[in-house]
Amino acid sequence: MNLNLEIIEMPERLRKWAEQQEEHQARHIGTHIDVYYTSTIEESLKECRGVVIDIREIKEIGCKVMEGVQIQKGDFVIFRTGYMEKFGYGSREYLDIENSPHMTDELVDYLIGGGVKFIGIDLHGIQHGKDHKKIDQYTEAKGTYVVENITNLDKIPDIVNLRLNWDQLEGATAVPVRIAAINI
């Protein structure tokens, strides 16, 4: 059985925001991979093991959340904050950079050091404000990509095989991606 993580409609406030942005920035909506330095992501990364970590009610996502979690080189580690489920994509609460969860630099380095290829989250970023773009660029320079705005994390197991589908866009800083959980 295949379970596809659904595509959701863009809220009007995000649509208006996107219309006011330069083309490369406007692509940072919906589920996407942040890419600043790469024009092509390796095709071999389109299938991988996914590890979903439930971190609802945690505001600062640090290394402690990894206790007891086994990661492997090439994994896609996804953090379920619950913000997508609780507030809905694009809501004021969802986009609240002051109060929404954020990942520590130490955890990012731990994941990169473990050979993780994708760090995913059901939120608008793993860090926010002035640190958002900086951490996305940092991870990419180390060979790891950030995937934002992931839906339906409540419908898949903690360990799952994933298939990713994207089309490279020359000059884009965000690549829309569709993620499917396979063989559940």
N, C-alpha and C positions, 0 to 999 in steps of 0.2 A: 504494500500500500504506500502510495506517495502522499505526503502532506505538504502542500505548498504554503509558505508564509505569504499571507495575502498582500495585495496591493491596495492601499487605501487612498481615498480622494484627498487632494490637497485642500486644507482649509483656506477660506477666502483671504484671511490676513496674510498667510504665507504666499499665496498667489500674487497679491499686491506687492509684497516685499520683493518677490522674485522679479516682477516686472520692472522694478526700479534699479535692479542690480546689473552690473556688467555680466555678459553671458556666462563667463567661467564661474562667477560667484552664484548665479541663479541656479546652477545645477546642484547646489548643496541642499537639496530638498528631497524628501522621500528617502528610501533606503539607498545608500550610496557608499562607495569607497572613496576616501579622500586620497587624491594623488596630486602632488605638486611637482615632483621631479621626474616621474615615470610616464612615458607615453604608452608603454605596453606592460601589462601585468602578465607574468608567466602563465601560460595555458595550463601547466601542470598543477596550478593552485585551484583549479575549478572544482576539484573534488577533494574533500578533506574530512577529518574527524572533527565534530563539533563538541565542545564542552560548555554546557550552560551552567552558570553559577548564579544562584538565587541570592541577591544582595538587597532585597527589599528592606526598607527601614535603615539602611546604612548610608550616611551622607558622605563620609570620606572613605573612599574605597582603597584600602591599603593592602599590604601583603598578608595580613591576618586572614583575609577571605580565602586565601589559597591553602590554608591548613587542611590537610586531608584530601586535597584535589590533586590528582595525578595528570600532568600534562605531558604531551609528547611533541617532539619536533614536528613542525608542519601543522599543528592544531589550529583551529579557529576557536578561540576562547570568547564566549559571549556572556556579558553581564546583564542580568535581569533586574533592573531597578524597580520595575513595576510602574514607572511613570507613564509609559504608553498605555497600559491597561487602565490605570487609575484616572488619568487626566485626559487622555486622547491626544493624538498627534496635533501639534501646532497650537494647543491651548496656551493660555497665559501661564498656567502653572508648569506646563511642560517646558516652556522656553525660559523660565525664571532662572537666570544664571546665578543669582545670589543664593537660592535655596535648594537647587537640584543637586543630586549627587555628582561627585567628581572623583577621578582617579588620581592617586599620588604618583609622583615621578618614580618612586621606589618600586611600585607595583608594575609600572610600565617597563622599567629596566629588568625586573624579574621575568616578565613574560617574554621580552625580547631575548634575554639570556637563555630561556628555555626553548628557543627556536620556534615560538609561536609565529605563524604567518599572518593571522588576522586577529585583531582585537575588536570585538563587536559590543554594541550596547543598544538598548531600547530607548535611547535618549538622543539629544541633538549633538552630543560630543562626549568624549571621555574627560575633557577639561573644558573650561568655559572662559569667556571674555578674551582678554589678551593672550591667554595661554592656549586657547583652542587651536589656532592655526600652527602655533609653535610646536605643540606636542604631536600634531598630525605630521608635520614635516620631519620632526625628530624620529618618529617611528619609521616612516617611509625610508629615511636615509639609512636606517639600520636593517631594512629588508622586511619590515612588518607594516601591514596596512590597517587603518582604522575604518570600520564599517559602522555607520550611524543609522539611527531610526529603524531598528529591526522590530518587526511585529510578531505577534503570536507565540511568544516564548513560553506562555502558559500551556501550550498545546504539544510541546515536544519533550522527550525525556532529557535527562541531564547529559547523557552521552548519545550522540546521534551522528550518522553519516550525512554529510551535506554536499549538495551540488550547487555551485554558484554559476550564474550566467550573467555576463556583462559584455558590452560592446565598447571597445576603446574609442575615445573621442579625442582627436588630436587637439592639443592645447587646453583641454579641460582640466580643472583642478578637482573635479568630482565625477565619478563614473557611476551611473545608476546600475544597481545590481539586484537581481532576483535570486533569492535563496530558497532552495527546496530541501526539506528533510526527506531522506530516502530510506526505504527498508525499515520502517518502524514496526 
